[in-house]
Amino acid sequence: MTPPLPHGLKVFADAAGVDAAFEIALARGGTRLSIPEKADGAQLTKIVGIDAARKIVDELAGELIEIPLAPRLLSDWLRGKGYSQEKRAQMLRKSRRMIQHYDSGTTPKLQRDLFDPAA
């Protein structure tokens, strides 16, 4: 089961499926994407393929959508596709250690708490 998606991915997932949404996030995360009026020959087609691009254009033509980075969601999606920790780290421009944290469900602490008696 896919966790709740941020709005910028949910609109694509609703239009063309979760895989298309994650492909867009992988290619354009952190930017805005202008949805063209026609899918044929558009940059969107190079990212998700013609069938998914047509579905997206049918629902979202003319929209400008902010694409989130969503590294943890992308890491989980890529893990499900069989990518190794090293390959996911490279693709997401994260350290392998960060990918290990994503896989374990923990978040690394940057600094110990000065006021924690156990620290």
Disulfide bonds with the S-S distance in Angstrom:
none
